Amino acid sequence: MLTPALESSPEVMTQLEKLPVHAVMLTNFVAPHKLHMYMELAKRLDKFTMLLSTPMEPNRRWATDWGNLDVRMLRTSTFRARYRHPVGFADPYYVHIPWNTIGVLKELRPDVILAIELGARSALSVLYKKFVKSTPLVLYGGLSEHTEKGRGFVRRGLRRWLVKNADSFAANGESGCRYLQRMGACPERTQRIHYPTLPGVFDKIPLDRNTDHVRRLLYVGRMIERKGILPFTEALVRWASRNPNQAVEFTLAGYGNQQEILESLPCPDNLTIKVLGECKYDRIAQCYAASDVFVFPTLGDDWGMVVNEAMLAGLPVLGSTYSQAVDEMCVHGETGWPFQTDDTAGMERAIDEALNTPPEKLRKMRFAARARVEGMTPQLAAEEWMNAIRLALQHAERKS
């Protein structure tokens, strides 16, 4: 799905003072929700080059869009792997080995390297830094303490080595920052980088909405085991069976291997489940506008971008703290109802409280949800990246 263009006023652009460096970022692909952050970062640098492992991973249905970024593809071998988390879900993922990373870095001769994730591309960046040309390195991890549970000692050893050889560190959440610091990252050189929410779309949705006797829930995302959507829906069915006088409508927008199971679940008469399948951006915005509560029952997400979008649209979140987004931004009774999906009793209590919240309180929670995330813009995230770059440059200068 493509995001709409982000406009910057001439006044804002003239105030940007570019840092006179060439920064090279190594990552797997450009996700649509990160595109405008990278474009804002490019405005703040003399030169910004992105080295990608793949245009898009096979399990993503996002369109490839690089905007006006300077992008190059690396020669990459890709392997499909599988990881089973201690809470019980299996998570398939892709491992990319960009073999010609060091050669391309030698050609580009960057002033600073930004290595995304703590794997092969980061290891090759460290080897370039150690043996070819000493270059400041920013190491970024999109992870949390929960998502990294159960990882083996070899992976932990690699990450400690990577951290030891980096100059500054960045993560997408407070838990991610704590994890990097456990691996040896210096707290004074660790930068939190917020997930940005694109302004001008969801923040235009009215917060005052018509209310009736139906409570409308919404889920947006992939329908796979890791997202915890099946155990949540089964708990919702049980709640509806116990509360036959409360009408509930649950809409799911997305795709995945659990879609048919969700469509065929038997439901009591007071519960309607609508599975929309994959939706375009404008349709998702309509879903947010027509809903009362956003559902995010993940068993493990390093963040959860849809939580940002939902809260900006004015939806309090009924979600799992196994997502950093819920853990950090979902305050009980103020911006949502947090729970843990593998705690069935706790999840059912949260469902009961959300569905029994009076309309006036729900209205206050809508305003609080938007207020919590409306400052998390691509410009903010770009400035946080710039701080991580400055920290790396300063540390490298002190060492030299």
Secondary structure, DSSP 8 states (H G I E B T S, - for coil): ---------HHHHHH---EEEEEEEEES---HHHHHHHHHHHHTEEEEEEEES-SS-TT-------TT-EEEE--EEEEEEEEE-TTS-EEEEEEEEETTHHHHHHHH--SEEEEESSSHHHHHHHHHHHHT----EEEEE---TTTTTT--HHHHHHHHHHHHT-SEEEESSHHHHHHHHHTT--GGGEEE------TTTGGGS-S-----SEEEEEEES--SGGGTHHHHHHHHHHHHHH-TTSEEEEEEE---TTHHHHHT----TTEEEEEEES--HHHHHHHHHT-SEEEE--S-BS--HHHHHHHHTT--EEEETTBHHHHHH--BTTTEEEE-TT-HHHHHHHHHHHHT--HHHHHHHHHHHHHHHTT--HHHHHHHHHHHHHHHHHHHHHH-
